Amino acid sequence: MIPTTAATTISATAAAPTSPVLSLANSPVLWICVLGVFLVIVVQSVIYMKAARRAAPAAGLTTGELRTSFRTGAIAAIGPSLAVVLVAIALLALFGAPATMVRIGLIGSVSFETAAASIAAGTTGAELGGPSYTPEVFAVVFFAMSLGGAMWMLATLVLTPLLQRGGHRLQKVNPALMTVVPAAALLGAFISLGLAEVPKSPVHLITLLTSAAVMGLCLVLARVPGLCWLREWGLGIAILIGLTTAYLAHSAGLGPAG
């Protein structure tokens, strides 16, 4: 779900920027950079899939189980990708296709990107998407978003080996901890993100409860013989129904005032 502040920023600033900004934002140089980034992602994915196939026998995975895991990951990515596409469409008029594809589609999040862009534009005395949104301001905005994303990647590069060593030590002390800690961390992260949306409006609460109920129902029905495919499609179904519910609830006047 798009946070209310981000949605407000998008709707308020999605008015057509000046054509020089779009010309710069969709320049061939940026498109070449985008293609380079996507090429790296494709190469990384191929390397990972080959490594997984080589490691499967040692992990006790059959070829069928490995194929099922790949298919599950691909299908589970469809639902979240739809939300990203909706956000990307709204931001095309501000940042152009190349910047939106790299910042929103691969690395960043709409909350961070819109906040960073607004702050960066404000430091130049310009309004994001307004008459003062010039190519020079766009360059500052794009640099600020890219710098923030680079720090995310750098932090991951530095902290991942440290956390991995800590995980190995915990596993030696109590192997059961390494089955509980990752699941608890993921559960806590998603719960904190969900609860942060609840106070914003009744639409947020209704959407959260509906999505949770649909996902729970899919997991229960997946135990029925012949419906195990719901484990793979459950997330996408829950997101689609959640988006539909949010639209209907907002149309009914349950959204935030203004």
Order of alpha helices (4+ residues) and beta strands (2+ residues): alpha-alpha-alpha-alpha-alpha-alpha-alpha-alpha-alpha-alpha
